[in-house]
Amino acid sequence: MNAEALRDYCLSLKGTSETFPFGPKVSVFKVSGKMFALSILGQIPLRISLKCEPELAELLRATHAAVLPGYHLNKRHWNTVIIDGSLTDHMVENMIEDSYDLVVSKLPRAQQQALDWRPNA
């Protein structure tokens, strides 16, 4: 997965916007104003920080060398994923979707419905 594909995938999730609150090089992907992903798309190797359930975050870190505690984020709830080819694109996409779902699950029901989001969908 390259930077363009990563960006396109994040933006393909309903209601997602890309913002730059940390400067022009740091893409922050949000849904309903809440961050679910952060990446410096020009960085080599490419990395993305994603929200994650704490138990799963620890399991992913223990299982994959490319999954690290969230850089400059709450390490209990965020992982930084190095996109170096050791993880499949499908796995990275699943982690992005999980992060998105975690954020959307905390939104008010009306916002969830506007996004056509359903738990465990």
N, C-alpha and C positions, 0 to 999 in steps of 0.2 A: 504494500500500500504506500503510495506516495502522498505528498502534501495536498495535492489537488484532489485526489480521491478521498482523503480524510476529510477535508473541508466540505466537499460535496456531500459526503455521507452525513456529516453532522447537520448540514443545512437541509437535508432531505427529510428530517424528522419534523413532523407537523408543528408549526408555531415557533420554530427555531429562528433566532436572529444571531448575527455575528457582531460583536462590539469590540472596542479597543480601549478599555478603561486603564490599561497598564502601559499604553504607548502603541505606536503604529505596528510593531512587530508581533505583538501578543494577541492572538485571536481568542476571544472568550465567547463561547457558544451558550446562549441562554434560551430558556423557554419561559414565557410569561415573566420575564425579568429576572429569573433565577438561573444562576450558572450551573451547567452540568458538564462542561468540558472546557479545557484551556490548553492552548498549544502555541508554540512559536513555530509556525509552519515552515520557516526557512532554516530551522536548526537541523544539523546533521550529527548523529542520527535523529530522525524525527521522533518526537515524544508528544504524548498527550496525557493530561491529568484528568482523571475521571472519578466521580463520586462512586462509592461502593459500600455495601453493607459491611460492617466491621469484621465479622467472622469470615466472610468470603474474601475480603481484602487480604487478611492474613493468610488464608489458604492459597490464594493466587500468588502472593509473594513467596511463599514457601515452595511452590511448585514450579514457578517460572522465573528465571534469572532476569528476564526483561520487565518484570513487574516489581516496582519499588514503592516505598512509602511516598505519599504525595509531596512533591517538592514545594516548599513554602506554603503548604496547606495543612489542614488538620490530618495528621497521619493515621488517625483512627478511621476516618471516613473517606479518605482520598488515596488513590494510587496514581503513580506516574508510570505509564507504559511506554517502553522504548520500542519503537517500530523498526526492528532490525532484521526482520524476516524469520525470527525464531517462533513467532506466533502467526497463525494463519490470519488472513484478512477477515475471515468469518468470525474468528475469536475476538478480534479487535472490534468488529462491528457489534458483536453481542455485548461486549463491555460498554460500548458507547450507548447502546439501547438500554442496558441496565441502569446506567447513570441517569439517562433521560427519564426512565420510568420512576426511579427513586425521587427525582425532583417533582415530576408531575403528580406522583402519589400524595405529595404534601400540599398540593394546591387545593383551593376550594372546589367543591363539586362542580359549580358552574363553569369554572375555567377548564376542568377536566373534560366536561361535556363539550365545551367549545372546541377542544382539541380532538374530540371524538376518541378519547382515551378510555380504556376499560382495564381494570386490574387483571393481571394474568392473561392479557390478550395476546 
